[in-house]
């Protein structure tokens, strides 16, 4: 729990203490301010002001909490405290069911764009870009066993965004930056699938090594393998979900 000031206000989060602490701070606010299921919560702007962090950090934390079943985001209406799940219910499985179409769309677009981005990165990446990608791989691997979902999501997004940046194509980079910051559901979802974090460590290094070695065909192939494996794990989780009556 974050410390409070003498007046009871929550201490702002400093930039060096982001990641899962933003999630924890919002959880503390929900519990400590007597919010009930169905209540409207603070907006992203209000949360950013209270915690003194960027809107992108707040948005990512809210999405993580949505996947965990703590909040519900209603587009055009705001953030609401979610109804509690029963003992046998898994909030992630419920979220997965409700977001099936958007998740499949997410990976369809990434499979169109990212393998070719990896191909071009292997051709154009300079030494600085290679070092940055290696650092992102190391950051992801270092957080793999820590249970810090937000840090993993950030490192995952950083890696894919750095690949796009190394292509020297500004349009591609802007597109990937938008996807990793504003459309991060795919990254968050895959990292909640059991075993996917460990698989991602090896898959990231395989893509990185191909880019570092200047092998565009291998880089493209390894990116296809990485995204296809992640999508396959998500599909497998979807197939294990109970069917709704209207789907019978």
C-alpha positions as CSV (number, residue, x, y, z in Angstrom):
1,X,0.0,0.0,0.0
2,X,1.3,3.4,-0.8
3,X,1.9,5.8,2.1
4,X,-0.5,8.6,2.8
5,X,0.2,12.2,3.7
6,X,-0.8,13.7,7.1
7,X,-4.1,14.9,5.5
8,X,-4.9,11.4,4.3
9,X,-4.2,12.1,0.7
10,X,-2.4,9.4,-1.3
11,X,1.3,10.0,-2.0
12,X,1.9,10.6,-5.7
13,X,3.7,7.8,-7.6
14,X,7.1,8.8,-8.9
15,X,8.2,7.8,-12.4
16,X,10.7,5.3,-11.0
17,X,7.9,3.5,-9.1
18,X,5.4,2.8,-11.9
19,X,4.2,-0.5,-13.3
20,X,2.3,-2.7,-10.8
21,X,2.3,0.0,-8.2
22,X,-0.2,2.0,-10.3
23,X,-2.5,-1.0,-10.3
24,X,-2.0,-1.4,-6.5
25,X,-2.7,2.3,-5.9
26,X,-6.0,2.1,-7.8
27,X,-6.9,-1.1,-5.9
28,X,-6.2,0.8,-2.7
29,X,-8.5,3.7,-3.7
30,X,-11.3,1.3,-4.6
31,X,-11.0,-0.5,-1.2
32,X,-10.3,2.6,0.9
33,X,-13.0,5.0,-0.5
34,X,-16.0,2.7,0.0
35,X,-16.8,2.1,-3.6
36,X,-19.5,-0.5,-4.2
37,X,-20.1,-2.7,-7.3
38,X,-21.9,-0.6,-9.9
39,X,-20.5,2.7,-8.7
40,X,-18.9,5.0,-11.2
41,X,-15.2,5.3,-10.5
42,X,-12.8,8.2,-11.2
43,X,-12.1,9.0,-14.8
44,X,-8.6,8.4,-16.4
45,X,-7.9,12.1,-16.2
46,X,-8.9,12.3,-12.5
47,X,-6.8,9.2,-11.7
48,X,-3.8,10.7,-13.5
49,X,-4.1,13.9,-11.6
50,X,-4.5,12.1,-8.2
51,X,-1.5,9.8,-8.7
52,X,0.6,12.2,-10.8
53,X,1.3,9.7,-13.6
54,X,0.6,9.8,-17.3
55,X,-2.7,8.9,-18.9
56,X,-1.1,6.0,-20.7
57,X,0.0,4.5,-17.4
58,X,-3.5,4.9,-16.0
59,X,-5.1,3.5,-19.1
60,X,-2.8,0.4,-18.9
61,X,-3.5,-0.1,-15.2
62,X,-7.3,0.2,-15.8
63,X,-7.1,-2.4,-18.5
64,X,-5.2,-4.8,-16.3
65,X,-7.8,-4.3,-13.5
66,X,-10.6,-4.9,-16.1
67,X,-9.0,-8.2,-17.1
68,X,-8.8,-9.1,-13.4
69,X,-12.5,-8.3,-13.0
70,X,-12.1,-5.4,-10.6
71,X,-13.5,-2.6,-12.9
72,X,-15.7,-2.4,-16.0
73,X,-15.0,0.2,-18.7
74,X,-18.1,1.3,-20.5
75,X,-17.2,3.3,-23.6
76,X,-18.6,6.8,-23.5
77,X,-19.7,6.4,-19.9
78,X,-16.6,5.8,-17.8
79,X,-15.1,3.4,-15.4
80,X,-17.3,1.4,-13.0
81,X,-16.6,-0.9,-10.1
82,X,-17.3,-4.5,-11.4
83,X,-19.8,-6.9,-9.8
84,X,-17.9,-9.5,-7.8
85,X,-17.5,-13.0,-9.2
86,X,-18.6,-16.2,-7.5
87,X,-16.1,-18.5,-5.9
88,X,-16.0,-20.8,-9.0
89,X,-15.9,-18.0,-11.5
90,X,-12.7,-16.7,-13.1
91,X,-12.9,-13.0,-13.9
92,X,-10.3,-13.3,-16.7
93,X,-12.3,-16.0,-18.4
94,X,-15.4,-13.8,-18.3
95,X,-13.4,-10.9,-19.8
96,X,-12.0,-13.2,-22.4
97,X,-15.5,-14.3,-23.5
98,X,-16.7,-10.7,-23.7
99,X,-13.8,-9.5,-25.8
100,X,-13.3,-12.4,-28.1
101,X,-13.9,-10.6,-31.4
102,X,-11.7,-7.6,-30.6
103,X,-8.8,-9.9,-29.5
104,X,-9.0,-11.9,-32.7
105,X,-9.0,-8.6,-34.7
106,X,-6.0,-7.5,-32.8
107,X,-3.9,-10.5,-33.7
108,X,-5.1,-10.5,-37.3
109,X,-3.7,-7.0,-37.7
110,X,-0.5,-7.8,-36.0
111,X,0.1,-10.8,-38.1
112,X,-0.3,-8.6,-41.2
113,X,2.1,-6.0,-40.0
114,X,4.7,-7.3,-37.6
115,X,6.3,-10.1,-39.5
116,X,7.2,-7.7,-42.3
117,X,8.3,-5.1,-39.7
118,X,10.7,-7.8,-38.3
119,X,12.0,-8.4,-41.9
120,X,12.8,-4.7,-42.5
121,X,14.3,-4.4,-39.0
122,X,16.8,-7.1,-39.8
123,X,17.8,-5.1,-42.8
124,X,17.9,-1.6,-41.3
125,X,18.5,-1.9,-37.6
126,X,21.6,-0.1,-36.4
127,X,23.7,-0.8,-33.3
128,X,21.7,1.4,-31.1
129,X,18.4,-0.2,-32.1
130,X,19.8,-3.6,-31.5
131,X,21.0,-2.7,-28.0
132,X,17.6,-1.2,-27.2
133,X,15.8,-4.4,-28.3
134,X,18.2,-6.6,-26.3
135,X,17.5,-4.4,-23.3
136,X,13.7,-4.9,-23.7
137,X,14.2,-8.6,-24.0
138,X,16.2,-8.6,-20.8
139,X,13.7,-6.5,-19.0
140,X,10.9,-8.9,-20.0
141,X,12.9,-11.9,-18.9
142,X,13.8,-10.2,-15.7
143,X,10.2,-9.5,-14.8
144,X,8.9,-13.0,-15.9
145,X,9.0,-14.5,-12.4
146,X,8.1,-11.3,-10.5
147,X,4.4,-11.3,-11.1
148,X,4.5,-7.7,-12.1
149,X,2.0,-7.8,-15.0
150,X,2.3,-4.1,-15.7
151,X,6.1,-4.2,-16.0
152,X,5.7,-7.3,-18.4
153,X,3.2,-5.5,-20.5
154,X,5.4,-2.5,-20.8
155,X,8.5,-4.6,-21.7
156,X,6.5,-6.6,-24.2
157,X,5.1,-3.5,-25.9
158,X,8.6,-1.8,-25.8
159,X,10.1,-4.8,-27.7
160,X,7.6,-4.7,-30.5
161,X,7.6,-0.9,-30.7
162,X,11.4,-0.9,-30.9
163,X,11.3,-3.4,-33.8
164,X,9.0,-1.0,-35.7
165,X,11.2,2.0,-34.9
166,X,14.3,0.2,-36.2
167,X,12.7,-0.1,-39.6
168,X,13.2,3.7,-40.0
169,X,9.5,3.9,-41.2
170,X,7.8,6.7,-39.2
171,X,4.3,5.6,-40.2
172,X,4.9,2.0,-39.1
173,X,6.4,3.3,-35.8
174,X,3.5,5.6,-35.1
175,X,1.1,2.7,-35.8
176,X,2.8,0.3,-33.4
177,X,3.1,3.0,-30.8
178,X,-0.6,3.6,-30.9
179,X,-1.3,-0.2,-30.7
180,X,1.0,-0.7,-27.7
181,X,-0.2,2.3,-25.7
182,X,-3.9,2.6,-26.7
183,X,-4.8,-0.9,-27.8
184,X,-2.8,-3.0,-25.4
185,X,-5.5,-5.6,-24.7
186,X,-3.7,-8.2,-26.8
187,X,-0.5,-7.9,-24.8
188,X,-2.4,-7.9,-21.5
189,X,-4.5,-10.9,-22.5
190,X,-1.8,-13.2,-23.7
191,X,0.3,-12.6,-20.6
192,X,-2.6,-13.8,-18.4
193,X,-2.6,-17.2,-20.2
194,X,-0.8,-19.8,-18.0
195,X,2.7,-20.5,-19.4
196,X,2.6,-17.8,-22.1
197,X,5.1,-15.5,-20.2
198,X,7.7,-18.2,-20.2
199,X,7.1,-19.0,-23.9
200,X,7.3,-15.3,-24.8
201,X,10.8,-15.0,-23.3
202,X,12.2,-17.5,-25.7
203,X,10.2,-16.3,-28.7
204,X,11.3,-12.7,-28.1
205,X,15.0,-13.7,-28.0
206,X,14.5,-15.8,-31.2
207,X,13.1,-12.7,-33.0
208,X,15.8,-10.5,-31.6
209,X,18.7,-12.8,-32.5
210,X,17.5,-13.0,-36.1
211,X,17.3,-9.2,-36.3
212,X,20.7,-8.8,-34.7
213,X,22.2,-11.3,-37.1
214,X,20.8,-9.4,-40.1
215,X,18.7,-12.4,-41.2
216,X,15.4,-10.9,-42.5
217,X,13.8,-14.2,-43.6
218,X,14.4,-15.8,-40.2
219,X,13.2,-12.6,-38.4
220,X,10.0,-12.7,-40.3
221,X,9.5,-16.4,-39.6
222,X,10.2,-16.1,-35.9
223,X,7.7,-13.2,-35.6
224,X,5.1,-15.3,-37.3
225,X,5.8,-18.1,-34.9
226,X,5.6,-15.8,-31.9
227,X,2.3,-14.2,-32.8
228,X,0.8,-17.5,-34.0
229,X,1.7,-19.2,-30.7
230,X,0.3,-16.4,-28.6
231,X,-2.9,-16.5,-30.7
232,X,-3.1,-20.3,-30.4
233,X,-2.9,-20.1,-26.7
234,X,-5.6,-17.5,-26.5
235,X,-7.8,-19.5,-28.8
236,X,-7.3,-22.6,-26.7
237,X,-8.4,-20.7,-23.6
238,X,-11.4,-19.4,-25.5
239,X,-12.4,-23.0,-26.5
240,X,-12.4,-24.0,-22.9
241,X,-14.9,-21.3,-22.0
242,X,-18.5,-22.5,-21.3
243,X,-20.8,-21.7,-24.2
244,X,-23.6,-19.1,-23.9
245,X,-27.2,-20.2,-24.4
246,X,-27.4,-18.2,-27.7
247,X,-24.3,-20.0,-29.0
248,X,-25.8,-23.5,-28.5
